[in-house]
Every structure is written in structure tokens, then in C-alpha cells.
Amino acid sequence: MIGAGVTGLAIGSVSGVPIFEQSDGPGGICRSYYLVPGAEDPLDHAPPGQEAYRFEVGGGHWIFGGDPVTISWLEGQVDFRVHERRAVVRLGSLGLTVPYPLQAHAEAIGAELAQAVKSEIAGYGEGIDGITTLQDWLRVSFGATLCELFFFPFHDRYTAGMSRSIAPQDDYKSPAAGGRGYNSTFRYPICGLDGLAARLAERCDIRYGKRLVGIDSDSRVLLFADGSESGYDQLLSTLPLHQASAMAAVDTEEPPDPYTSVLVLNIGAERGPACPDAHWQYEPDSSSGFHRIGFYSNVDPDFLPAGCRNGSHVSMYVERAFIGGQSPSPVEIHGYIESVIDELQTREYIGRAEVVDPSWVEVAYTWRSPGSRWRERALQALTATGIQQVGRYGRWHFQGIADSIRDGLQAGEALQT
């Protein structure tokens, strides 16, 4: 097994197969860490006295959806709190903050605009046949008014400018008027994601510090950065599909589909008088270029230092997307951090920032090119070499933590038969 993220941990916990993990701890991007104000080095666990901010590597990872069997299994591992989503859309151009989904709360943007929205959404789905791009799908689904106001600018940032060239997907994320969306309720472990990852890791055979650098698919041998090797008969991999294909040198006869990376700023700060009470906020027109803000401490005050859980402080994350393979320089990141803090302070969301920690997720969201068969060909070619791709990035499609764990449980159970 390659990768001790949540999918790999689920596989290992029910099958006992050895897991090779490049980092020194479990969870992948779905793990918590802690920062004490004034300190530079992150901690894997909360310090005595709990006087530290809790953050997550890739921003807030809330457990939504999931089939009853998977949820029951998870609840048998650790205790959870269940939350009713509080999400909003900030329309800076109108000076409004509107509940999400926007299309279900059109009356909040004014009577004239709401009437236009109602008329346009009444024709939902007309002309959807033949649509090839995400932007065209949005236009047909939600009409010109909402698209110009929110869907076009937001998705332009969310996809790092690719909404005009990628295929539509994940349509359940943006329901038609009246729908609540896919994450209207969600769970979060009382012990944090680090606690959940640690609990699952106790049941696994994990070899840490084993960064895979190559796969000899002819000889079925794994090559690691430390110079060691390991043979395999069958390999389960959660590596992003394009990375696994390149390492195994499989030929798909067409280029990989695109992906986006995300720069996450984890911020601990004094809470400003205008700080939202939402769990997260969609941003189509922020001046700094971010597309979403999440508020960890609005979900759970345990994300704050113990002495700051009285409403005086906030723990939050700010997300900005980049085209996969294009990362900002340290100088650009520094300038971006300054602009974000300035914007949040100007809005009076925060006062003095105590901790600002950038977190880079190389493969955050995967996309499809219109008409592409790369994904199917890559999966088929890897299977022919004894490599089975598993999980969200391994199979190159969007899903949450619960579904990734479901995939892992099913794969692990299949190994036992």
C-alpha cells in the first residue's frame, strides 16, 4: 500500500497490509497540527495546557455525506460532533452577505435581481445537452444574473482560470433552487483529525519516511528515495493518478487531465467586530484573490488556545487556487500574506494576527478535459501492471473523507477474501 492518508489508513486497518508513507506521521493532508503563538515549529499534538492554535494541513476537512455503514464504522473509532452547515456568499460588489446556496436565497439580493433569477432558473436544464465546459454548464444551470454575480467569478478563482476549458463535473455541489447541497450537515472528530488518524494508524503496519521515487512495473519493484526497494505482487496506491502513471511509465496516449493546487493560509488572530459567524464563506471578488475563507473556531472552539475560547480570538483558513504545476515563489507568498491580512483587517474580520502559517496542497482538486479518456486509460494501464488506484486522488474524482474511507474499507476487505 502506498500512502497513509485516510484511504490508506482504512485499507491498512482492516487488512494489515504494509503501508509505505513518505512523511513521518499518518493522515496525509487530512491531519491536524498545532502552533503556539510566537513559535515557529509546528507540533503534532497539542501542548500541555492546550495553549496553541489547531490548524489542518489543507484547510478545514469536514466529514460530510457517507453511507450508513461507513459512518457507523467511523463512530466506532472516535467520537464526533454533528454540525448543521452555516455557509454564506459574500458579494462585495453589492455590499451583501447572502446565505448559501445563493440560488435558494435569491430574495436576499434584492427584488429586481431576484425576479430575474427566478425567471432564468425556471428554465433549468434547457440546452444542457451538448455542453462541454464548466462555464457553459453554469450558465445553462443558473442563468446570466447569478453567473455574472457569483458563479462565473467564483469558479474562475476556484479553478484558477480554467472554468472555460474544463468539463463540467460534481454538479451535486451546486443544487438547483431549493436544494441544500451535499454538505448541509457534517461531522468532525472531537479529538481532531490528528486523533482520528492516530487511532486508525494504531491498527496499521506503517513504514514512515519511505518516499516513492519510481515503480519498475515490469519487475514489480518499488524504488524509494532512501535507496531501498520492495517487490510487490499487487500494489494499492493512493498517489495522484498522474504521478502513479509517470512513476510506472505507463502509456496513455494522451496528456493527463488538469488539476489545481491550493495555497492555504492558516491564521490565528484576535477576533474583529465584523468577523462572520459562518463555518465558511465563498468569495467571488476578494481583493487579494482568495476564493474561500473557513472559520475553524466557528465549528469548534478547541481550534483556539485554551485561554482564548471566550470569543476573543478566531482560528481560520484562507484558500487560493493555482493551476497544477505552477506554484508561487516565496516572495510572492510573502506579498500575498500581507495583502490577505490587510484585507481581513480592513473588513474588521480580525485584529492583530498572532499566527500566519502557509500550507501548500500540490494536488487539491482534479478536473477533466472535455472528451478526455486519459483517466480511464491510465487506470486500465496501471491495473494491467498490478497497480490498483484507490481514493479521491488515486482515481481522479471528487469525493469527501467519508467516501474515501469507504473506498479504503472496501479495498481492504477485498484483500481478505
N, C-alpha and C positions, 0 to 999 in steps of 0.2 A: 504494500500500500504506500502511495506517495501522497504526503500531506496530512497533517494533524489539525486541519480546520474542523468545523463541526461535522461535515460529511465523513471525513476520515475517522474522527473520534467515534461516530456512531457505528461505522463499519467495524473498527477495532474492538469496541466494547461488547459486541455480540459474537464476534468471530475469533478474536485472539490473533489475527494475522499481524505480523510485524509492520510497523508504520515508520517510514523514514521521513523526518521533518527537518527542514533547513534551519529553523530558529531554535532557541533554547527553551521554548515553552509551547503549550498547546493552545489551540483556538484560532490560529490564522488571523484574519482581520477581525474576527468576531471575538475579541477579548478586551477586557478592561485593563487599565493601568492607572497609576496614581502619581500625582505631582504635588509636592509640598511647596507652597509659595516661597520664593527665594532660592529654591534648589534647582539644579539643572538636570539631574539624573532621575529618570522615571523609576518607579517602584512597581514590582509585580503584584504586591499585596499592600493593603492599607497599613500604614504605620501604627504603632501603639497610640491610642488616643484618637485615632481617625482624623487627625488634623491635616488632611490632604484632599485635593480635588480628585474625583474619579472621572476618567475620560475613557473613550474607546478608540481603538486604532483607526477605524474607518468612519467615525461618526456614530450616531445612535443606531444600534442594531436591536430593533424591537421585534418580538416574535409574534407575527400575525398569521391568521389562517391556520392551516394544518388540519389533517384528518384526525378524527377522534382517537384512533389507535396511537398515532404519534404523540398527540398532546397528552394522552394518558401515560405513555412511556416517559415523557419528559417530566411530568409531575411526579412520577415515581423516583426521579433522580434528585430534584431540588424543589423548594417551594417558590411559587410565583405569586405576583400580584397581577390582576387583570385590570386594564385601563380602558376607558372609553375615549377614543381619539378626540383631541382638541387641535384641529388644524385650521389654518387661515391662509388667505391670499392677500398680500399687501400690494395694492395698486397705487404706487407712488404718483403716477400721472394724474390720478383723481383725488389723491389725499385720503384714500379709503382703505380699510382693512375689512375683508369680507370672509365669512365662514367658507370652508372648503367642504364639498366640491362647489366651485363657483357657479356652475350651471344650475345647481339646485337652490341657489340663493341669489338669483339674478335681481330680485327686487331690491337688494341692498345697494345696487349700483345706480339707482335712480329709475324713475318711472319710464322715461323715454327709452333709455338703453334696455331696460328690462323687457319692454314691449317688442323691441327689435329682436332680442334674444329669443323670446317666446315664439315669435313667428319663424325665425330661422331654424330653431331646434325642432319645430313641428315637422319639418321635412327630413328628420334624422335618417341617414342611410341612403337617401336618394342619390344615385350616381356613384355609389361606393364601389360597384363593380369596375374593375379596370384600374383602380387606384394603385399606384406603385410606390409612393413616397409617404413618409410620416406626415409631412406638412399638408399634403393633399388630403390625407385621411382626416386630419384635424379639421380642415376647412369643411369637408363634407359632413363631418360628425357634429360640429358645434357652431357652424356659421361664421360669417365675416366679423360680426361685432365682438363675440368672445375671443375669436382668434386674434384679431388685431389688438385687443385689450390685454389678453393674457396668454392664450395657448401658443401663439407664434413666438413672442419674445421669450417666454419661459422655456419652451422646448429648444429654442435656438441656443440658450445658455446650457440647458440640461444635456444637450447632445454635442456641445462645443461647436455649434455651427453646422452640424451635419443633418439637420432635420429635412433639408431639401433633397438629400441624396441617399438616405437610408429607408429601408422598407418599414411600413407600419407594423407594430407589434405591441403586445401587452395591452390590448385595448380595454381590458378589465380595470386598468388603473384609472381610467377617466370615464366613469359611467355617464350614461345619458341623464337628463334632468330627472331628479327624484332618487337616483341611486346614491348610496353612501360610500361606495368604493371598497377596495379589497382589504383595507386595514382599519376599518371603523372601530374594531377592538383589537387590543394587542396585549401580550404578556411580557413581563420582564422578571428575571430571577431576583428574589430578594437578596441573594448572596452576590449578585452581579454576574456578568458573563464570565469573568475570571473564575468565579466559584463554580459555575456550570461546567466550564471547560476542564477545571481541575478534577471535578467529580467524575466526568467521563474518562479523563486520562488515567485515573486510578485503575480502571478496568482494562487498560490497553498496554500493549508492548510497543513503546515508542522509542526510537533511536534518534535523539536530538543531534543537531549540528551536522546533519547529513544533507548537504545541498547537492541536488542532482544537476549534473552538467551535460550528461549525454546518455542516450539509450542505444545500445547496439542491438537493434531489433532482429538481426539475422541470428546472432548468437544468444539473444535474450539475456543480455547483461546490462546492469545499471552501472553508470560511471559517476562517482561523486567527486566533489571539489577537493576533498582531503586525500585523493588518490586511491581510495578503496573502491572495490567493486562488489556487486552482488548479482547472482544469477536469479532468474525467475522463470516459472512456467506460465503463470498468469499474473498480470500486473493490473491492479486497480489504481487509477490516477485521478486526482482532483486538480492537477495542473491545468491552467487555462488551455483550451484546445489548441490554439495556435502555437503555444510553447511545446506542448507534448508532440505535436506534429513535426515541429522543427527538430526537436531532440531525437526523435525516432527516424527522421529523414524520410517520411512518407510523402508520396507524390499525390497531390490532389488535383493537379492540372489547372488550378486557378488560385488566385491570391486569397489569403484569409479575409474574412469579413472584418469590418472595423470594430473598434472598441473605444471607450473613453476612460481616461484616468481622472481621479478626483484629488484635489488638494483640500484637505480638511484642516481648518484651524480650530483647535480645542482651546477654549477661553474660559478662565475663571476670573470673575470680576465683581466689584461692588454692583449691586442691582440698581439700575436707574429708575426714575419715577415712571417712565413710559414703557418699561420692559413688558412685553406681551406675556399673557398667562397661557399661551398656546404650547402644545407639545412641539410643533414645528410650523414654519411659516414659509410659503412659496414666494419667491422674489423674481418677478419678470423684469424689473427695471432698477435694481440696486446700482448705485453709482460706482461701486467697487468691482462689480462683475460677478458676484456670487449669486447662486440661484436658489439657495435654501438655507435657512437658519433652523437649527434644532435646539431645544432647551432641555438638556438632561435633567436639571433640577426641578423643572416643572412636572417631570414624570416621577422622580423620586428624589427627595431631599438628601438621600445618602450620597448623591453625587457631589455634595458640598463638604468642606471641612466641618467637623462636628460643632465647632463654635460659631458657625455661620448659617445654621439651619433655621434661623428665625425670620427669614425673608429679606435679610440684608444683602445677600450675595446671589449670584447666578452662575451656573455651570452650563456652557453652551458649545455648539459646534457650528461652523460656517463652511459651506461646501461650494467649490468652484470646479467646473469640469474642463478638461483638456483633451484634445484628440490623442488617442493612444499612440505612444511613441514620441510625443512632444511634451517635454517637461520644462517647467520654468527654472531659470538659473537661481542660485542663492540670492543674488542681488534683486532679481525680480520678486522672489518670495518676500524678501525683507520690505520692499516697497509696497507690495500687496498687503502685508500685515499692517503696515502703518495706515494705509487707506481704509482698511476694514475697521480698525479700532477707531479711527477718526469718524467714520460714518456711523458706527454704533453709538459713539458718544454724542454725536450731533443729534441723533434721533432720541437720545436720552434712554437708550436701552441699558447702557452700562455707565458706570462712573470710572473709577480707577481700575485698570486691568492688573490683576495680580499674577496671572499665569497665561501665557500665549504659547501654544505648542503646535507646530505644523505636523501633519500626518499625511503621508503620500500613499495613495492606493493606486498601484500601476494599472491593474485591470479592475475597474469598478462596475462598468455597465457594458454589456456586449450587444452588438447590433447586427443586422443583416443587410447586405446589399440587395437591391431588387433583382429577383431572378437567380440569385446565387444558389449554387448547390455545394458550396465549399464545406459547410458544416456536415452534411450527410456523407460526403465523400471522405472527409477527414476521419469521422467516427468509424466508417466502414474500413478504411485502410488501417487504422490503429487496431481495430478488433482482429483483423487478419494477422497481426503480429503478436497477438496475445495480450493486447493492452485494452482494458475496458475503462472508458472515461465515465466519471461519476460526478454528480453535483452541479451546482449553478454554473461555474466557470468551465468545468470539465466538459459539460455538454452544451455550453454556449447558449444558455437561455435564462431569462429572468425567473427567479423564484426566491422566496424568503428562507429564513433559517429553518422553520418547521418543515418545509418541503425538502430542504437539503438533508435534514436529519432523517426524514422518511426514506429518501433515496439510499442513504447510508445504511439504515436498518435493513431495508430490503436486500441490498447487495451483500451485507454481512450475513444475513440469514441464508441467502442463496449459497454462500460458501460452505455452509454447514450441511447442505443436502447432498 
